[in-house]
Amino acid sequence: MSHQERLEALKTRHQALETAIAEEHAHSHPDEVRISNLKKQKLRIKDEIAGLSAH
């Protein structure tokens, strides 16, 4: 996988996590543990995107 393909895949995953977080918040009783885990995953991906973009 090329550098650009990896970056695009990470951006797609980041957006999917954002959508999942929004959907969880929309529930009448959102699962805060799930939201926290999704946010942590999103942050790791954001950091990886930043690292790849810096190169």
N, C-alpha and C positions, 0 to 999 in steps of 0.2 A: 504494500500500500504506500502510495507516494505521500509526501509531506502534506500536500494540499488536500488529498483525499482523506487523510487522517483528521485534518483540521475541520473539514466539512462534516465528517461523521461525528466529531465531538460537538460541533455546533448543533447538529440535528438532535443529538441525544440531550443536550442542554435544553433545547426548546421543548422536547418531549417531557422532561422532568418539570419544567415550568408549567406545562399543561396539566400534568398529574397533580402538582401542588394545588393549582387553581381548582381542579375538580374535587380534590379532597376538602378544600376549604368550603366548597359549595354544599357539602353534606350537612344535614341538620345537626349531626354529632361527629364532627371531623376527628379523625384519629391523629392526635398530636404526635404520637411516636412515629407514625408513618410519615407525617409531614416533616418532622425533624430529620429522619433518615433520608428523605428525598432531597431536602435542602443541603445536607452534608454531601450527597452524591453530586448535586449541582455545583457546589462550591469546588469540589475536587476537579470536576470537569472544567470549570471556569479557570482554575489555576493551570491546568494542563494546556488549555487554549492559549492562555497568556504566555506560557513558556514556549509553546510552538511559534506563536506570533513574534516573539522576541528574536527568534533565529532568523 
